[in-house]
Amino acid sequence: MADSVVKPAREVKVGEEIVIRKGAIRFSWKVTDLPKSRVGAALVGDYALETTAPEELEKLEMIRLAQKDILHRPGRPTKKDRRDWENYFK
């Protein structure tokens, strides 16, 4: 289901690639195997291989650095700050 929005409970298949957008970053994983029953979050890595593009990881690092610079200010980041971070990387 390339580039389609699906419900969280949709069943996945072995070999399928899953892309999740968190803010301005698109993380992706390839399903390598399916567990026989539910597993804890710590074990999910045994069943998926992270295939996030290096450009996305660079974006993530730049966002972290930008947040570090901004976080020296007192108080929470504003909605405008968040939008600026997302628009900077589009």
C-alpha positions as CSV (number, residue, x, y, z in Angstrom):
1,M,0.0,0.0,0.0
2,A,2.4,2.6,-1.2
3,D,1.8,6.1,0.2
4,S,-1.6,5.3,1.6
5,V,-2.9,6.1,5.1
6,V,-4.0,2.9,7.0
7,K,-5.4,2.1,10.3
8,P,-2.9,1.1,13.0
9,A,-4.4,-2.4,13.4
10,R,-3.9,-3.4,9.8
11,E,-2.0,-6.6,9.4
12,V,1.4,-6.5,7.8
13,K,3.1,-9.1,5.6
14,V,6.7,-10.3,5.5
15,G,8.7,-8.2,3.0
16,E,6.4,-5.2,3.3
17,E,7.9,-1.8,3.9
18,I,6.4,0.5,6.6
19,V,6.9,4.2,6.5
20,I,5.9,6.4,9.5
21,R,6.0,10.1,9.5
22,K,7.0,11.8,12.8
23,G,7.1,15.6,12.3
24,A,9.4,16.3,9.3
25,I,11.1,12.9,9.4
26,R,9.9,9.8,7.5
27,F,11.2,6.6,9.3
28,S,11.0,3.3,7.3
29,W,11.3,-0.4,8.2
30,K,11.1,-3.6,6.3
31,V,9.2,-6.5,7.9
32,T,11.6,-9.5,8.0
33,D,9.5,-11.9,10.0
34,L,6.2,-12.1,12.0
35,P,6.1,-13.3,15.6
36,K,3.7,-16.1,16.5
37,S,2.1,-14.0,19.2
38,R,2.3,-10.5,20.6
39,V,5.7,-9.4,21.8
40,G,7.0,-6.5,23.8
41,A,8.3,-3.3,22.2
42,A,11.9,-4.3,23.0
43,L,11.6,-7.4,20.7
44,V,10.1,-5.7,17.7
45,G,13.6,-5.0,16.3
46,D,14.0,-8.8,15.9
47,Y,11.3,-8.8,13.3
48,A,12.0,-5.6,11.3
49,L,15.0,-4.0,9.6
50,E,15.3,-0.2,9.7
51,T,15.7,1.2,6.2
52,T,15.4,4.9,6.9
53,A,17.2,6.9,4.2
54,P,20.5,8.6,5.3
55,E,19.0,12.0,4.3
56,E,16.2,11.6,6.8
57,L,18.7,10.7,9.6
58,E,20.7,13.8,8.7
59,K,17.5,15.9,8.9
60,L,16.8,14.4,12.3
61,E,20.3,15.3,13.5
62,M,19.9,18.9,12.2
63,I,16.5,19.1,14.0
64,R,18.2,18.0,17.3
65,L,20.9,20.5,16.9
66,A,18.4,23.3,16.2
67,Q,16.4,22.3,19.2
68,K,19.5,22.3,21.3
69,D,20.2,25.9,20.3
70,I,16.7,26.9,21.0
71,L,16.4,25.0,24.3
72,H,18.8,27.4,26.0
73,R,15.8,29.8,26.1
74,P,13.6,29.5,29.1
75,G,10.1,27.9,28.6
76,R,8.6,25.5,26.1
77,P,9.1,25.9,22.3
78,T,6.1,27.6,20.8
79,K,3.9,26.4,18.0
80,K,5.7,28.8,15.7
81,D,9.1,27.2,16.6
82,R,7.7,23.7,15.7
83,R,6.4,24.9,12.4
84,D,9.7,26.6,11.6
85,W,11.5,23.4,12.3
86,E,9.2,21.4,10.0
87,N,9.2,23.9,7.2
88,Y,13.0,24.3,7.4
89,F,13.4,20.6,6.3
90,K,10.7,20.4,3.6
